[in-house]
Amino acid sequence: MKSLRTGRNCIKDIGRELGKFVVTTMEIPWSVAGDKLGAFPEKVIMVKNMEETWLENMLKKVPVCDTVIGIGGGQAIDAAKYISWKRGIRLN
């Protein structure tokens, strides 16, 4: 199941709805949004790039979870989509 939320306060308390989740993000978006989730993720992944080697190494470190949330722009969202696709888990 895939879900898309956009707009002001779209992530407020989303962590309370999701069970175990991980977040892909970058420094600035995380500093703005991190405390609004309502629950803390199993892991916060700071996206460095979209190189295949980095993605595969990052994927090995993702804990078991139900959902991945991408917070921010292009690379953060793309990394979330990659995890969702490779693990077969929900994307928010």
CNS distance restraints for C-alpha pairs under 8 A (distance, minus, plus):
assign (resid   1 and name CA) (resid  89 and name CA) 7.66 0.50 0.50
assign (resid   1 and name CA) (resid  90 and name CA) 5.21 0.50 0.50
assign (resid   1 and name CA) (resid  91 and name CA) 7.04 0.50 0.50
assign (resid   2 and name CA) (resid  90 and name CA) 5.59 0.50 0.50
assign (resid   2 and name CA) (resid  91 and name CA) 4.98 0.50 0.50
assign (resid   2 and name CA) (resid  92 and name CA) 6.33 0.50 0.50
assign (resid   3 and name CA) (resid  90 and name CA) 7.73 0.50 0.50
assign (resid   3 and name CA) (resid  91 and name CA) 6.11 0.50 0.50
assign (resid   3 and name CA) (resid  92 and name CA) 4.90 0.50 0.50
assign (resid   4 and name CA) (resid  92 and name CA) 5.75 0.50 0.50
assign (resid   5 and name CA) (resid  10 and name CA) 5.81 0.50 0.50
assign (resid   5 and name CA) (resid  11 and name CA) 7.53 0.50 0.50
assign (resid   5 and name CA) (resid  92 and name CA) 7.16 0.50 0.50
assign (resid   6 and name CA) (resid  10 and name CA) 5.68 0.50 0.50
assign (resid  11 and name CA) (resid  33 and name CA) 7.66 0.50 0.50
assign (resid  11 and name CA) (resid  36 and name CA) 6.71 0.50 0.50
assign (resid  11 and name CA) (resid  37 and name CA) 5.94 0.50 0.50
assign (resid  12 and name CA) (resid  36 and name CA) 5.07 0.50 0.50
assign (resid  12 and name CA) (resid  37 and name CA) 5.34 0.50 0.50
assign (resid  12 and name CA) (resid  38 and name CA) 6.79 0.50 0.50
assign (resid  13 and name CA) (resid  17 and name CA) 7.58 0.50 0.50
assign (resid  13 and name CA) (resid  36 and name CA) 6.11 0.50 0.50
assign (resid  13 and name CA) (resid  37 and name CA) 4.49 0.50 0.50
assign (resid  13 and name CA) (resid  38 and name CA) 4.04 0.50 0.50
assign (resid  13 and name CA) (resid  39 and name CA) 7.15 0.50 0.50
assign (resid  14 and name CA) (resid  18 and name CA) 6.84 0.50 0.50
assign (resid  14 and name CA) (resid  37 and name CA) 5.37 0.50 0.50
assign (resid  14 and name CA) (resid  38 and name CA) 6.44 0.50 0.50
assign (resid  14 and name CA) (resid  39 and name CA) 7.89 0.50 0.50
assign (resid  15 and name CA) (resid  19 and name CA) 7.30 0.50 0.50
assign (resid  15 and name CA) (resid  21 and name CA) 7.63 0.50 0.50
assign (resid  15 and name CA) (resid  37 and name CA) 4.95 0.50 0.50
assign (resid  15 and name CA) (resid  38 and name CA) 5.20 0.50 0.50
assign (resid  15 and name CA) (resid  39 and name CA) 4.74 0.50 0.50
assign (resid  15 and name CA) (resid  40 and name CA) 7.01 0.50 0.50
assign (resid  15 and name CA) (resid  41 and name CA) 7.48 0.50 0.50
assign (resid  16 and name CA) (resid  37 and name CA) 7.53 0.50 0.50
assign (resid  16 and name CA) (resid  38 and name CA) 5.76 0.50 0.50
assign (resid  16 and name CA) (resid  39 and name CA) 5.83 0.50 0.50
assign (resid  18 and name CA) (resid  66 and name CA) 7.26 0.50 0.50
assign (resid  18 and name CA) (resid  67 and name CA) 6.73 0.50 0.50
assign (resid  19 and name CA) (resid  65 and name CA) 7.82 0.50 0.50
assign (resid  19 and name CA) (resid  66 and name CA) 6.50 0.50 0.50
assign (resid  19 and name CA) (resid  67 and name CA) 7.69 0.50 0.50
assign (resid  20 and name CA) (resid  41 and name CA) 6.88 0.50 0.50
assign (resid  20 and name CA) (resid  42 and name CA) 6.42 0.50 0.50
assign (resid  20 and name CA) (resid  64 and name CA) 7.81 0.50 0.50
assign (resid  20 and name CA) (resid  65 and name CA) 4.80 0.50 0.50
assign (resid  20 and name CA) (resid  66 and name CA) 5.37 0.50 0.50
assign (resid  20 and name CA) (resid  67 and name CA) 6.65 0.50 0.50
assign (resid  21 and name CA) (resid  41 and name CA) 5.27 0.50 0.50
assign (resid  21 and name CA) (resid  42 and name CA) 5.81 0.50 0.50
assign (resid  21 and name CA) (resid  43 and name CA) 7.57 0.50 0.50
assign (resid  21 and name CA) (resid  65 and name CA) 5.18 0.50 0.50
assign (resid  21 and name CA) (resid  66 and name CA) 5.73 0.50 0.50
assign (resid  21 and name CA) (resid  67 and name CA) 4.68 0.50 0.50
assign (resid  21 and name CA) (resid  68 and name CA) 5.49 0.50 0.50
assign (resid  21 and name CA) (resid  69 and name CA) 7.22 0.50 0.50
assign (resid  22 and name CA) (resid  41 and name CA) 5.09 0.50 0.50
assign (resid  22 and name CA) (resid  42 and name CA) 5.42 0.50 0.50
assign (resid  22 and name CA) (resid  43 and name CA) 5.00 0.50 0.50
assign (resid  22 and name CA) (resid  44 and name CA) 5.97 0.50 0.50
assign (resid  22 and name CA) (resid  45 and name CA) 7.56 0.50 0.50
assign (resid  22 and name CA) (resid  62 and name CA) 7.62 0.50 0.50
assign (resid  22 and name CA) (resid  63 and name CA) 7.92 0.50 0.50
assign (resid  22 and name CA) (resid  65 and name CA) 6.89 0.50 0.50
assign (resid  22 and name CA) (resid  67 and name CA) 6.56 0.50 0.50
assign (resid  22 and name CA) (resid  68 and name CA) 4.91 0.50 0.50
assign (resid  22 and name CA) (resid  69 and name CA) 6.25 0.50 0.50
assign (resid  23 and name CA) (resid  41 and name CA) 6.55 0.50 0.50
assign (resid  23 and name CA) (resid  43 and name CA) 6.47 0.50 0.50
assign (resid  23 and name CA) (resid  44 and name CA) 4.87 0.50 0.50
assign (resid  23 and name CA) (resid  45 and name CA) 6.00 0.50 0.50
assign (resid  23 and name CA) (resid  68 and name CA) 5.71 0.50 0.50
assign (resid  23 and name CA) (resid  69 and name CA) 4.74 0.50 0.50
assign (resid  23 and name CA) (resid  70 and name CA) 5.79 0.50 0.50
assign (resid  23 and name CA) (resid  71 and name CA) 7.01 0.50 0.50
assign (resid  23 and name CA) (resid  80 and name CA) 7.50 0.50 0.50
assign (resid  24 and name CA) (resid  44 and name CA) 6.08 0.50 0.50
assign (resid  24 and name CA) (resid  45 and name CA) 4.74 0.50 0.50
assign (resid  24 and name CA) (resid  46 and name CA) 6.08 0.50 0.50
assign (resid  24 and name CA) (resid  47 and name CA) 6.43 0.50 0.50
assign (resid  24 and name CA) (resid  68 and name CA) 7.37 0.50 0.50
assign (resid  24 and name CA) (resid  69 and name CA) 6.26 0.50 0.50
assign (resid  24 and name CA) (resid  70 and name CA) 4.86 0.50 0.50
assign (resid  24 and name CA) (resid  71 and name CA) 6.23 0.50 0.50
assign (resid  24 and name CA) (resid  76 and name CA) 5.35 0.50 0.50
assign (resid  24 and name CA) (resid  77 and name CA) 7.14 0.50 0.50
assign (resid  24 and name CA) (resid  79 and name CA) 6.54 0.50 0.50
assign (resid  24 and name CA) (resid  80 and name CA) 5.77 0.50 0.50
assign (resid  25 and name CA) (resid  29 and name CA) 6.59 0.50 0.50
assign (resid  25 and name CA) (resid  30 and name CA) 6.13 0.50 0.50
assign (resid  25 and name CA) (resid  44 and name CA) 7.37 0.50 0.50
assign (resid  25 and name CA) (resid  45 and name CA) 6.26 0.50 0.50
assign (resid  25 and name CA) (resid  46 and name CA) 5.26 0.50 0.50
assign (resid  25 and name CA) (resid  47 and name CA) 5.91 0.50 0.50
assign (resid  25 and name CA) (resid  70 and name CA) 6.01 0.50 0.50
assign (resid  25 and name CA) (resid  71 and name CA) 4.97 0.50 0.50
assign (resid  25 and name CA) (resid  72 and name CA) 5.82 0.50 0.50
assign (resid  25 and name CA) (resid  76 and name CA) 4.76 0.50 0.50
assign (resid  25 and name CA) (resid  77 and name CA) 7.62 0.50 0.50
assign (resid  26 and name CA) (resid  30 and name CA) 6.01 0.50 0.50
assign (resid  26 and name CA) (resid  45 and name CA) 7.96 0.50 0.50
assign (resid  26 and name CA) (resid  46 and name CA) 5.06 0.50 0.50
assign (resid  26 and name CA) (resid  47 and name CA) 5.81 0.50 0.50
assign (resid  26 and name CA) (resid  48 and name CA) 7.94 0.50 0.50
assign (resid  26 and name CA) (resid  71 and name CA) 7.71 0.50 0.50
assign (resid  26 and name CA) (resid  72 and name CA) 6.82 0.50 0.50
assign (resid  26 and name CA) (resid  76 and name CA) 6.67 0.50 0.50
assign (resid  27 and name CA) (resid  31 and name CA) 6.14 0.50 0.50
assign (resid  27 and name CA) (resid  46 and name CA) 6.97 0.50 0.50
assign (resid  28 and name CA) (resid  32 and name CA) 6.42 0.50 0.50
assign (resid  29 and name CA) (resid  33 and name CA) 5.99 0.50 0.50
assign (resid  29 and name CA) (resid  34 and name CA) 7.83 0.50 0.50
assign (resid  29 and name CA) (resid  71 and name CA) 6.42 0.50 0.50
assign (resid  29 and name CA) (resid  72 and name CA) 5.29 0.50 0.50
assign (resid  30 and name CA) (resid  34 and name CA) 4.93 0.50 0.50
assign (resid  30 and name CA) (resid  71 and name CA) 7.08 0.50 0.50
assign (resid  30 and name CA) (resid  72 and name CA) 7.78 0.50 0.50
assign (resid  31 and name CA) (resid  35 and name CA) 7.92 0.50 0.50
assign (resid  33 and name CA) (resid  37 and name CA) 7.19 0.50 0.50
assign (resid  33 and name CA) (resid  71 and name CA) 7.76 0.50 0.50
assign (resid  42 and name CA) (resid  63 and name CA) 7.00 0.50 0.50
assign (resid  42 and name CA) (resid  65 and name CA) 7.56 0.50 0.50
assign (resid  43 and name CA) (resid  62 and name CA) 7.20 0.50 0.50
assign (resid  43 and name CA) (resid  63 and name CA) 7.27 0.50 0.50
assign (resid  46 and name CA) (resid  76 and name CA) 7.98 0.50 0.50
assign (resid  47 and name CA) (resid  75 and name CA) 6.87 0.50 0.50
assign (resid  47 and name CA) (resid  76 and name CA) 5.95 0.50 0.50
assign (resid  47 and name CA) (resid  79 and name CA) 7.22 0.50 0.50
assign (resid  48 and name CA) (resid  54 and name CA) 7.99 0.50 0.50
assign (resid  49 and name CA) (resid  54 and name CA) 7.07 0.50 0.50
assign (resid  49 and name CA) (resid  75 and name CA) 6.91 0.50 0.50
assign (resid  50 and name CA) (resid  54 and name CA) 6.77 0.50 0.50
assign (resid  50 and name CA) (resid  55 and name CA) 6.32 0.50 0.50
assign (resid  50 and name CA) (resid  75 and name CA) 6.71 0.50 0.50
assign (resid  50 and name CA) (resid  79 and name CA) 7.24 0.50 0.50
assign (resid  51 and name CA) (resid  55 and name CA) 6.22 0.50 0.50
assign (resid  52 and name CA) (resid  56 and name CA) 6.11 0.50 0.50
assign (resid  53 and name CA) (resid  57 and name CA) 6.20 0.50 0.50
assign (resid  54 and name CA) (resid  58 and name CA) 5.99 0.50 0.50
assign (resid  55 and name CA) (resid  59 and name CA) 6.04 0.50 0.50
assign (resid  55 and name CA) (resid  79 and name CA) 7.46 0.50 0.50
assign (resid  56 and name CA) (resid  60 and name CA) 6.54 0.50 0.50
assign (resid  57 and name CA) (resid  61 and name CA) 6.99 0.50 0.50
assign (resid  58 and name CA) (resid  62 and name CA) 6.74 0.50 0.50
assign (resid  59 and name CA) (resid  83 and name CA) 6.72 0.50 0.50
assign (resid  65 and name CA) (resid  89 and name CA) 7.77 0.50 0.50
assign (resid  66 and name CA) (resid  89 and name CA) 5.80 0.50 0.50
assign (resid  66 and name CA) (resid  90 and name CA) 6.37 0.50 0.50
assign (resid  67 and name CA) (resid  84 and name CA) 7.58 0.50 0.50
assign (resid  67 and name CA) (resid  89 and name CA) 5.63 0.50 0.50
assign (resid  67 and name CA) (resid  90 and name CA) 4.58 0.50 0.50
assign (resid  67 and name CA) (resid  91 and name CA) 5.73 0.50 0.50
assign (resid  67 and name CA) (resid  92 and name CA) 7.00 0.50 0.50
assign (resid  68 and name CA) (resid  80 and name CA) 5.92 0.50 0.50
assign (resid  68 and name CA) (resid  83 and name CA) 7.18 0.50 0.50
assign (resid  68 and name CA) (resid  84 and name CA) 6.51 0.50 0.50
assign (resid  68 and name CA) (resid  89 and name CA) 7.23 0.50 0.50
assign (resid  68 and name CA) (resid  90 and name CA) 6.35 0.50 0.50
assign (resid  68 and name CA) (resid  91 and name CA) 5.12 0.50 0.50
assign (resid  68 and name CA) (resid  92 and name CA) 6.17 0.50 0.50
assign (resid  69 and name CA) (resid  77 and name CA) 7.96 0.50 0.50
assign (resid  69 and name CA) (resid  80 and name CA) 6.23 0.50 0.50
assign (resid  69 and name CA) (resid  91 and name CA) 6.02 0.50 0.50
assign (resid  69 and name CA) (resid  92 and name CA) 4.73 0.50 0.50
assign (resid  70 and name CA) (resid  76 and name CA) 5.52 0.50 0.50
assign (resid  70 and name CA) (resid  77 and name CA) 4.59 0.50 0.50
assign (resid  70 and name CA) (resid  78 and name CA) 7.81 0.50 0.50
assign (resid  70 and name CA) (resid  79 and name CA) 7.44 0.50 0.50
assign (resid  70 and name CA) (resid  80 and name CA) 5.11 0.50 0.50
assign (resid  70 and name CA) (resid  81 and name CA) 7.87 0.50 0.50
assign (resid  70 and name CA) (resid  91 and name CA) 7.88 0.50 0.50
assign (resid  70 and name CA) (resid  92 and name CA) 6.72 0.50 0.50
assign (resid  71 and name CA) (resid  76 and name CA) 6.26 0.50 0.50
assign (resid  71 and name CA) (resid  77 and name CA) 6.60 0.50 0.50
assign (resid  72 and name CA) (resid  76 and name CA) 5.85 0.50 0.50
assign (resid  72 and name CA) (resid  77 and name CA) 6.75 0.50 0.50
assign (resid  73 and name CA) (resid  77 and name CA) 5.97 0.50 0.50
assign (resid  74 and name CA) (resid  78 and name CA) 6.00 0.50 0.50
assign (resid  75 and name CA) (resid  79 and name CA) 5.98 0.50 0.50
assign (resid  76 and name CA) (resid  80 and name CA) 6.33 0.50 0.50
assign (resid  77 and name CA) (resid  81 and name CA) 6.23 0.50 0.50
assign (resid  78 and name CA) (resid  82 and name CA) 6.15 0.50 0.50
assign (resid  79 and name CA) (resid  83 and name CA) 6.32 0.50 0.50
assign (resid  80 and name CA) (resid  84 and name CA) 6.15 0.50 0.50
assign (resid  80 and name CA) (resid  91 and name CA) 6.94 0.50 0.50
assign (resid  81 and name CA) (resid  85 and name CA) 6.05 0.50 0.50
assign (resid  81 and name CA) (resid  91 and name CA) 6.68 0.50 0.50
assign (resid  82 and name CA) (resid  86 and name CA) 6.05 0.50 0.50
assign (resid  83 and name CA) (resid  87 and name CA) 5.79 0.50 0.50
assign (resid  83 and name CA) (resid  88 and name CA) 7.83 0.50 0.50
assign (resid  83 and name CA) (resid  89 and name CA) 7.71 0.50 0.50
assign (resid  84 and name CA) (resid  88 and name CA) 5.35 0.50 0.50
assign (resid  84 and name CA) (resid  89 and name CA) 4.85 0.50 0.50
assign (resid  84 and name CA) (resid  90 and name CA) 6.06 0.50 0.50
assign (resid  84 and name CA) (resid  91 and name CA) 5.73 0.50 0.50
assign (resid  85 and name CA) (resid  89 and name CA) 7.08 0.50 0.50
